[in-house]
Amino acid sequence: MDKELLDLTYDACDAFKDQSEFQRLLALKEMINHNQDIRKLIMDFNKVKEVYEEAKSYGKYHPDLARYQTDYQKEKIRMMSNDVIKEYKTLERVLQKKLDQFSIALAESVSKNIKHPREMSIINLEES
């Protein structure tokens, strides 16, 4: 890859990392990693999610699917009611949307013929 192009890519990454949303996301990640209560919420959710996804693979034929689905929904609500996790997930969506918009702008600035994630149905910017 051309060194100049690589340098520009690093500059774009650095500009993205300098944004206040990204810095806040890193701070929240630290809070999550060092808070035992939050980590337990996440671990509890992941356990329930794993059980639900296993049952879901059998579809409606699994005898406990409805119960596992309810448990999964309750655990997800419990986890997402934590203010730190809620803010983290919100910032993840904001930053993902910015990255998606950047990739579209970059592709279109090179050529209108280059397919970008929205054209390939990988992203949908109208969701948020």
C-alpha positions as CSV (number, residue, x, y, z in Angstrom):
1,M,0.0,0.0,0.0
2,D,1.2,3.5,-0.8
3,K,2.9,5.1,2.3
4,E,1.1,8.4,1.7
5,L,-2.3,6.7,1.6
6,L,-1.4,4.7,4.7
7,D,-0.4,7.9,6.5
8,L,-3.7,9.5,5.6
9,T,-5.5,6.4,6.9
10,Y,-3.7,6.7,10.2
11,D,-4.5,10.4,10.4
12,A,-8.2,9.6,9.9
13,C,-8.1,7.0,12.6
14,D,-6.4,9.5,15.0
15,A,-9.0,12.1,14.2
16,F,-11.7,9.6,15.0
17,K,-10.0,8.6,18.3
18,D,-9.7,12.3,19.3
19,Q,-13.4,12.7,19.3
20,S,-15.1,13.2,22.7
21,E,-17.5,10.3,22.1
22,F,-14.6,7.9,21.6
23,Q,-12.8,9.2,24.7
24,R,-15.9,8.8,26.7
25,L,-16.4,5.3,25.4
26,L,-12.9,4.4,26.6
27,A,-13.6,5.8,30.0
28,L,-16.8,3.8,30.2
29,K,-15.0,0.7,29.2
30,E,-12.6,1.2,32.0
31,M,-15.5,1.6,34.4
32,I,-17.1,-1.6,33.2
33,N,-13.8,-3.5,33.5
34,H,-13.2,-2.4,37.0
35,N,-16.7,-2.6,38.5
36,Q,-17.6,-6.0,39.8
37,D,-21.3,-5.4,39.8
38,I,-21.4,-4.4,36.2
39,R,-19.2,-7.3,35.2
40,K,-21.5,-9.6,37.0
41,L,-24.5,-8.2,35.1
42,I,-22.7,-8.8,31.8
43,M,-21.7,-12.3,32.8
44,D,-25.2,-13.2,34.0
45,F,-26.6,-11.9,30.7
46,N,-24.1,-13.8,28.6
47,K,-25.0,-17.1,30.5
48,V,-28.7,-16.6,29.8
49,K,-28.0,-15.6,26.2
50,E,-26.0,-18.7,25.6
51,V,-28.7,-21.0,27.0
52,Y,-31.4,-19.1,24.9
53,E,-29.4,-19.3,21.7
54,E,-28.8,-23.0,22.2
55,A,-32.5,-23.6,22.6
56,K,-33.3,-21.3,19.7
57,S,-31.3,-23.4,17.4
58,Y,-34.0,-26.1,17.9
59,G,-36.7,-23.6,17.1
60,K,-40.2,-24.1,18.3
61,Y,-39.5,-27.8,19.0
62,H,-37.4,-27.0,22.1
63,P,-39.7,-27.5,25.1
64,D,-38.3,-24.6,27.2
65,L,-37.8,-22.1,24.4
66,A,-40.5,-19.7,25.6
67,R,-39.1,-19.7,29.1
68,Y,-35.5,-19.2,27.9
69,Q,-36.6,-16.4,25.7
70,T,-38.4,-14.7,28.6
71,D,-35.3,-15.2,30.8
72,Y,-33.1,-13.7,28.1
73,Q,-35.4,-10.6,27.7
74,K,-35.5,-10.0,31.4
75,E,-31.8,-10.3,31.8
76,K,-31.2,-8.0,28.9
77,I,-33.5,-5.4,30.4
78,R,-31.7,-5.8,33.8
79,M,-28.3,-5.3,32.2
80,M,-29.4,-2.4,30.0
81,S,-31.0,-0.6,32.9
82,N,-27.5,0.1,34.2
83,D,-26.6,3.7,33.4
84,V,-23.0,2.9,32.5
85,I,-23.9,0.1,30.1
86,K,-26.7,2.1,28.6
87,E,-24.4,5.0,27.9
88,Y,-21.7,2.7,26.5
89,K,-24.1,1.0,24.1
90,T,-25.5,4.4,23.0
91,L,-22.0,5.7,22.3
92,E,-21.2,2.5,20.4
93,R,-24.2,3.1,18.1
94,V,-23.2,6.8,17.6
95,L,-19.6,5.9,16.7
96,Q,-20.7,3.1,14.4
97,K,-23.0,5.4,12.5
98,K,-20.1,8.0,12.1
99,L,-17.8,5.2,10.8
100,D,-20.5,4.1,8.4
101,Q,-21.0,7.6,7.1
102,F,-17.3,8.1,6.8
103,S,-16.9,4.9,4.7
104,I,-19.7,6.0,2.4
105,A,-18.2,9.4,2.0
106,L,-14.8,7.9,1.3
107,A,-16.1,5.5,-1.2
108,E,-18.1,8.1,-3.0
109,S,-15.2,10.6,-3.1
110,V,-13.1,8.0,-4.9
111,S,-15.8,7.0,-7.4
112,K,-19.5,6.7,-7.7
113,N,-19.0,3.2,-9.0
114,I,-17.5,1.9,-5.7
115,K,-20.0,0.0,-3.7
116,H,-20.1,1.0,0.0
117,P,-21.7,-0.8,2.9
118,R,-25.1,0.8,2.5
119,E,-25.3,-0.3,-1.2
120,M,-24.3,-3.9,-0.2
121,S,-27.1,-3.9,2.5
122,I,-24.5,-4.2,5.3
123,I,-25.6,-1.1,7.0
124,N,-28.8,0.9,7.3
125,L,-28.3,4.5,8.4
126,E,-32.0,5.1,8.7
127,E,-32.2,2.8,11.8
128,S,-31.2,5.3,14.4
